[in-house]
């Protein structure tokens, strides 16, 4: 991999950002609801789990297409 290839560097940054997003979402979904929020009823600012899973699937698909475009060598390094 050429360290100066902006396409590969962008792919690395995108995948790292998606990994951070996935970790944050997992932690948020796994965390118990605050007591005050649970007493007030369902939160209006939470994204439904099905929506998160749908977005995750779309991002996985997009990353797969990106890896395919970059080639097998880039996919192994990303």
Buried (B, 14 or more C-beta within 10 A) or exposed (E): BEEEEEEBEEBBEBBEEBEEEBEEBEEEEEEEEEEEEEEEEEEEEEEEEEEBEEEBEEBEEEBEEBBEEBEEEBBEEB
